Amino acid sequence: MSVISVLAARRAESIGNHVSIQGWIRTRRDSKGGFSFLEVNDGSCMGNIQVIADQSLENYEDEIKKLTAGCSVTVVGEVKESQGKQATEVHAASVAVHGWADPEEFPLQKKRHSFEKLREWAHLRPRTNTFGAVARVRNCICRSIHNFYQERDFLYVHTPIITASDCEGAGELFRVTTLDMEDPPRQNGRIDYALDFFDRPSFLTVSGQLEAEIYATALGKVYTFGPTFRAENSNTSRHLAEFWMVEPEVAFCDLDGNMDLAESFLKRIFRDVLEQCPEDMQFFNDRIEKTTIETLTAIVDSDFERVPYTEAIDILEQCGKQFDFPVTWGSDLQSEHERFLTEEHFGKPVILFDYPRTIKPFYMRVNDDEKTVRAMDVLVPKVGEIIGGSQREERLDVLESRMVEQELQPEEYWWYLDLRRFGTTPHAGFGLGLERAVQFVTGMANIRDVIPFPRTPGNAEF
């Protein structure tokens, strides 16, 4: 006899097998015929397995009839064809109770709680249908990400979480220090970071891109996948202080190749989720966002539209639609502009490229017009930008001038400049925020509900 998952027990091929199932009680109802129906879930799938526990079991009166939502059990029995809506059920030979959950105190009873309320119980919310489904879809996406790059011979590189550089130039960083903040050492009135652990100001990383470029310019094709951090004091439904990013970087690749990679990447993720998580996706389609399956299917089947930024501005200016944020060449597009392009004008995903140099970071390759850079953003319906990337600036003199232009100190990036001094090559890459992707796939309204333990201003309890 083997321990199997609820997912396996619900399959018709398990009928006739003697099995052991371990999980948590969702509901119990007692029959006048002298037996109880137990609904057991172990997190392996959305659905429960129905267990029939007969009064002949030795602990029927003392334990089984006292089971409530949240209790943990091991059920040993035979899988049989069900006479109800489900395909199978388990006829219990024994039910062992491992842990009780007082129904007067256990908060996840039949009452439906808001997602906001469930954030207060981050330690218990994975036991709900919604957050179990989010976790399984998130896992599927992560597996799909690794499979996509590994099958294409990319190397998985672990870039540092602690860094002395700011990839984006935004300055919204979490500082890492061992100095006594109540009485820090000072030199000429300023904090003396030479006495700090790393001998200089250090921070939690906002991106692994710059370090990924090091390995791409040595090994060809790499990707990073890990946590990143932004000290942005924002409480919107789209921002987290800690989130996960996947960032591929490819040597001998231009912007066209980068766009090809990004399109194939998104289609692979969405296709895998639809094929591998059908029950969870149907739940999101029925309960959260009624067009999520339709939207993902349409993206998988579509060819992404590729549009220069300047052309997109012309479209927005001439569309006759009143936007909350004015549209002008040289300004960054807002979500409302991006959604108009994908949902109303083109009716499909859009890749915008060749953005004004003044609104993009120093490392993006400058075009011959000197006004734009080889940047790209992938836009999808309902959210707008989901991927951002670029062809990187491989010319040493141009890169140095761009750093000065953005008031950066080239000497602080000496190692980054060395990549252009010694065997420079065209290369490109992009970044996808995992949580943004999970949020889009599931239709969940708030990004705090697609990461196990959200880190936002004032929230780091769990």
C-alpha positions in Angstrom: 0.0 0.0 0.0 1.4 3.4 -1.0 0.8 7.0 0.1 -0.7 8.8 -2.9 -1.9 12.3 -3.4 -5.5 13.4 -3.6 -4.9 14.3 -7.2 -3.9 10.7 -7.9 -6.8 9.2 -5.9 -9.3 11.2 -7.9 -8.3 9.6 -11.1 -10.3 6.6 -12.4 -7.2 4.5 -12.9 -6.8 4.4 -9.1 -10.0 2.5 -8.6 -9.4 -0.8 -6.8 -6.1 0.3 -5.2 -5.6 0.2 -1.5 -4.0 3.5 -0.6 -3.0 5.9 2.2 -4.1 9.6 1.9 -2.8 12.4 4.1 -4.3 15.8 4.2 -6.7 18.2 6.0 -10.4 18.0 6.5 -12.4 20.5 4.5 -15.9 19.4 5.6 -17.6 16.5 7.4 -21.3 15.5 7.3 -22.8 12.6 9.0 -25.4 10.2 7.5 -28.3 8.7 9.4 -27.1 5.4 8.0 -24.2 5.3 10.4 -21.3 6.7 8.4 -19.7 10.0 7.7 -18.6 11.8 4.5 -15.2 13.4 4.9 -13.9 15.9 2.3 -10.1 15.7 2.4 -7.6 17.9 0.6 -3.8 17.8 0.6 -3.0 20.7 -1.7 -2.1 18.6 -4.7 -5.2 19.8 -6.6 -8.2 22.0 -6.4 -10.7 19.2 -5.7 -11.2 17.1 -2.6 -11.4 13.4 -2.3 -14.6 12.1 -0.6 -13.9 9.6 2.2 -16.6 7.4 3.5 -15.9 6.5 7.2 -18.2 3.8 8.6 -19.4 3.6 12.2 -17.6 0.2 12.5 -14.3 2.1 12.7 -13.0 1.9 16.3 -12.5 5.7 16.7 -15.7 6.6 14.8 -17.6 8.1 17.8 -14.6 9.5 19.8 -12.8 11.1 16.9 -14.2 10.8 13.4 -17.6 12.4 14.3 -15.7 15.3 15.9 -13.6 16.2 12.9 -14.0 19.8 11.7 -12.4 21.9 9.0 -8.6 22.2 9.5 -8.0 18.8 11.2 -5.2 16.7 9.8 -5.7 13.0 9.1 -4.3 10.0 7.4 -6.9 7.8 5.7 -6.2 4.2 4.7 -8.7 2.5 2.5 -9.8 1.4 -1.0 -10.4 3.7 -3.9 -13.8 2.9 -5.4 -16.0 4.3 -8.2 -18.2 7.0 -6.8 -22.0 7.1 -7.1 -21.9 10.9 -6.8 -20.5 13.7 -9.0 -16.9 12.8 -8.5 -15.2 9.9 -10.3 -13.8 8.2 -7.2 -14.1 8.0 -3.4 -12.2 6.3 -0.7 -13.8 3.7 1.6 -11.8 4.1 4.8 -10.4 1.1 6.7 -8.9 3.5 9.2 -8.8 7.3 9.9 -5.9 8.5 12.1 -6.2 12.1 13.5 -2.9 13.9 13.8 -4.0 17.4 14.7 -7.2 19.1 15.8 -8.5 22.6 14.8 -10.9 24.1 17.3 -13.9 25.3 15.2 -14.4 28.2 17.6 -10.9 29.5 16.9 -9.9 28.3 13.5 -10.7 31.3 11.2 -11.1 29.4 7.9 -14.6 28.1 8.5 -17.5 28.3 6.0 -17.6 32.1 6.2 -16.0 33.7 3.1 -13.3 36.2 3.9 -12.0 39.0 1.7 -8.5 38.6 0.2 -7.5 41.7 2.3 -8.6 39.9 5.5 -6.8 36.7 4.5 -3.5 38.7 4.2 -3.6 39.0 8.0 -3.5 35.1 8.1 -0.7 34.6 5.6 0.2 31.4 7.5 -3.3 29.9 6.9 -4.5 31.4 3.6 -2.7 28.7 1.5 -5.4 26.3 2.8 -8.1 28.1 0.9 -9.1 27.2 -2.6 -7.9 30.5 -4.1 -4.5 30.5 -2.6 -3.9 26.9 -3.1 -4.6 27.5 -6.8 -2.3 30.5 -6.9 0.5 28.4 -5.4 0.1 25.7 -7.9 -0.1 28.1 -10.9 2.9 30.0 -9.6 4.8 26.7 -9.3 3.8 25.7 -12.9 5.1 29.1 -14.2 8.4 28.7 -12.4 8.9 25.2 -13.8 7.9 26.4 -17.3 10.5 29.3 -17.0 13.3 26.9 -16.2 12.2 24.3 -18.8 12.1 27.0 -21.5 15.6 28.2 -21.0 17.2 24.9 -20.1 15.8 23.4 -23.3 17.5 26.2 -25.3 20.8 25.6 -23.6 20.8 28.7 -21.4 22.9 28.5 -18.2 21.2 29.4 -15.0 23.3 32.0 -13.2 22.9 33.0 -9.6 23.6 36.7 -9.4 24.2 38.5 -6.0 21.4 39.8 -3.8 23.8 42.3 -2.2 25.3 44.8 -4.6 27.1 48.1 -4.6 25.5 49.2 -7.9 22.0 50.5 -8.9 21.1 48.9 -12.2 18.1 51.2 -12.8 19.6 54.4 -11.5 16.4 55.0 -9.5 18.0 55.3 -6.1 15.1 53.4 -4.5 17.2 50.9 -2.7 17.3 49.0 0.6 20.7 49.7 2.3 22.6 46.8 3.8 24.8 47.7 6.7 26.3 46.5 10.0 27.0 50.0 11.2 25.4 51.2 14.4 22.6 53.4 13.0 22.1 55.2 16.4 25.8 56.3 16.4 27.4 55.6 13.0 31.1 56.5 12.4 31.5 59.8 10.6 34.2 61.4 8.5 34.0 65.1 7.7 30.4 65.0 8.9 29.3 62.2 6.7 28.8 58.5 7.5 32.1 56.7 7.0 31.1 53.6 5.0 34.8 52.6 4.8 34.1 51.1 8.2 31.1 49.2 7.1 31.1 45.4 6.4 31.5 45.8 2.7 33.8 48.8 2.9 31.3 50.9 0.8 27.6 51.7 0.6 25.8 48.4 -0.3 22.2 47.6 -1.1 19.7 44.8 -1.9 19.7 44.3 -5.7 17.0 45.7 -8.0 18.1 43.5 -10.8 20.6 40.8 -11.8 21.0 42.2 -15.3 24.5 43.8 -15.0 26.0 40.7 -13.5 24.2 38.5 -16.1 25.9 40.5 -18.8 29.2 39.4 -17.4 28.3 35.7 -17.9 26.6 36.2 -21.2 29.7 37.8 -22.6 31.7 34.8 -21.6 29.2 31.9 -21.9 26.8 33.0 -24.6 23.3 32.5 -23.2 22.3 32.8 -19.5 19.4 33.6 -17.3 18.9 34.7 -13.7 15.9 33.9 -11.6 15.8 35.2 -8.1 14.5 37.8 -5.6 14.9 41.6 -6.3 14.0 44.6 -4.1 12.6 48.1 -4.5 12.4 50.5 -1.6 9.5 52.3 -3.3 6.9 53.6 -0.7 4.0 52.5 -2.8 0.8 50.8 -1.6 -0.7 50.1 -5.0 -2.1 46.8 -6.2 0.9 46.4 -8.6 3.9 47.0 -6.4 5.9 44.9 -4.0 9.1 45.7 -2.1 10.4 42.1 -2.7 9.6 40.2 -5.8 11.1 37.6 -8.2 12.6 38.4 -11.6 13.7 36.2 -14.5 16.2 37.9 -16.7 17.7 36.2 -19.8 20.8 37.8 -21.4 22.1 36.7 -24.8 25.4 37.5 -26.5 25.5 38.1 -30.2 21.8 39.1 -30.1 20.1 42.2 -31.4 16.7 43.8 -30.6 14.9 41.6 -33.2 16.3 38.5 -31.6 15.3 39.8 -28.2 11.7 40.4 -29.3 11.6 36.9 -30.8 12.8 35.4 -27.5 10.3 37.4 -25.4 7.3 36.4 -27.5 8.2 32.7 -27.5 8.8 32.8 -23.8 5.4 34.3 -22.9 3.6 31.9 -25.2 5.4 28.9 -23.6 4.5 30.0 -20.1 0.8 30.6 -20.9 0.5 27.4 -22.9 2.0 25.3 -20.1 -0.3 26.8 -17.5 -3.4 26.1 -19.7 -2.3 22.5 -20.3 -0.9 21.6 -16.9 -3.3 23.5 -14.5 -6.7 23.1 -16.2 -8.7 22.7 -12.9 -7.1 25.7 -11.3 -7.4 27.9 -14.4 -11.1 27.0 -14.6 -11.5 28.1 -11.0 -9.9 31.5 -11.8 -12.0 31.8 -14.9 -15.2 31.0 -13.0 -14.5 32.9 -9.7 -11.9 35.6 -10.3 -11.7 36.8 -14.0 -14.2 35.4 -16.5 -12.0 35.9 -19.5 -8.6 34.7 -18.3 -8.6 31.4 -20.2 -9.9 33.2 -23.4 -7.2 35.9 -23.0 -4.3 33.4 -22.5 -5.5 31.3 -25.4 -5.7 34.3 -27.7 -2.1 35.3 -26.8 -0.8 31.8 -27.4 -2.4 31.8 -30.8 -1.5 35.3 -31.9 1.5 37.0 -33.5 2.6 39.9 -31.4 2.4 43.3 -33.2 5.7 45.2 -33.3 5.4 48.9 -33.2 7.9 51.7 -32.9 7.3 54.0 -29.9 7.0 57.0 -32.3 4.3 55.3 -34.3 2.5 54.4 -31.0 2.5 58.0 -29.9 0.9 59.0 -33.3 -1.8 56.4 -32.8 -2.6 57.6 -29.3 -2.6 61.3 -30.3 -5.0 60.6 -33.2 -7.3 58.1 -31.6 -9.7 60.7 -30.3 -9.8 59.0 -26.8 -9.5 61.2 -23.7 -6.8 59.9 -21.4 -6.1 60.8 -17.8 -2.5 61.3 -18.7 -1.6 63.5 -21.8 0.3 61.7 -24.6 3.4 63.5 -25.8 6.5 62.2 -27.5 9.3 61.9 -25.0 7.1 60.8 -22.1 6.7 57.3 -20.8 3.5 55.5 -21.6 1.0 54.9 -18.8 -1.0 51.7 -18.3 -4.1 53.3 -19.9 -2.1 54.1 -23.1 -0.6 50.6 -23.2 -4.0 48.9 -22.6 -5.6 51.0 -25.4 -3.0 49.8 -27.8 -3.4 46.1 -26.9 -7.1 45.9 -26.2 -8.7 48.4 -28.5 -6.4 49.4 -31.4 -4.5 46.2 -32.2 -6.5 43.6 -30.2 -3.4 41.6 -29.5 -0.1 41.7 -27.6 2.1 44.5 -28.7 5.9 45.0 -28.5 6.8 48.7 -28.5 10.4 49.5 -29.3 12.9 52.4 -29.9 12.0 54.6 -27.0 13.4 58.1 -26.3 16.8 57.9 -24.8 15.9 60.5 -22.1 13.5 58.1 -20.4 15.6 54.9 -20.5 18.6 53.7 -18.5 22.2 54.2 -19.6 22.9 50.7 -20.7 20.4 50.6 -23.6 22.0 50.9 -27.1 21.6 54.3 -28.8 20.1 54.3 -32.3 21.7 56.1 -35.2 19.1 58.9 -34.9 20.7 59.8 -31.5 17.2 60.4 -30.1 16.1 56.8 -29.3 17.5 53.7 -27.8 17.0 50.0 -28.7 14.5 49.4 -25.8 11.4 47.3 -25.9 8.3 46.7 -23.8 5.9 43.8 -24.3 2.3 44.8 -23.7 -0.6 42.5 -23.0 -4.3 43.1 -22.5 -5.6 44.1 -19.1 -2.2 45.1 -17.6 -0.1 46.7 -20.2 3.7 46.2 -19.8 4.6 42.7 -18.7 8.2 42.5 -20.0 10.8 45.3 -20.4 14.2 44.9 -22.1 16.7 46.2 -24.6 19.7 45.6 -26.8 22.6 46.7 -24.6 25.1 49.4 -25.5 28.3 47.6 -26.6 30.3 50.6 -27.7 32.6 51.8 -24.9 32.7 55.5 -25.8 28.9 55.7 -26.2 28.3 53.9 -22.9 30.7 56.2 -21.1 29.0 59.3 -22.4 25.6 57.9 -21.5 26.8 57.3 -17.9 27.9 60.9 -17.7 24.6 62.1 -19.3 22.7 60.3 -16.5 25.1 61.7 -13.8 26.7 58.3 -13.0 30.4 57.9 -12.2 32.0 55.6 -14.9 34.8 54.6 -12.5 32.2 53.0 -10.3 31.3 50.7 -13.2 34.8 50.0 -14.3 34.1 46.2 -14.4 31.0 46.8 -16.6 33.1 49.0 -18.9 35.7 46.3 -19.1 33.2 44.1 -20.9 33.3 46.6 -23.7 37.1 46.9 -23.6 37.8 43.2 -23.9 35.9 41.4 -26.7 32.8 43.5 -26.8 29.8 42.1 -28.6 26.2 43.0 -29.4 24.0 41.5 -26.7 20.4 41.8 -25.4 18.1 40.8 -22.7 14.9 41.5 -20.8 13.2 41.1 -17.4 9.9 39.5 -16.5 8.5 40.0 -13.0 7.2 36.6 -11.8 4.4 38.1 -9.7 3.2 40.3 -12.6 3.0 37.2 -14.7 1.2 35.2 -12.0 -1.2 38.1 -11.5 -1.9 38.3 -15.2 -2.4 34.5 -15.6 -4.8 34.2 -12.6 -6.7 37.4 -12.9 -6.0 38.2 -9.3 -6.6 41.9 -8.7 -3.8 42.6 -6.2 -0.2 41.5 -6.6 0.0 40.9 -2.8 -2.2 37.8 -3.4 0.1 36.1 -5.8 3.3 35.9 -3.6 3.3 33.7 -0.5 4.4 36.4 1.9 4.1 40.0 0.5 6.6 42.6 1.5 5.1 46.1 1.3 5.4 49.3 3.3 4.7 48.4 6.9 4.3 44.7 6.2 7.0 42.2 7.1 5.4 40.1 9.8 5.4 36.6 8.3 
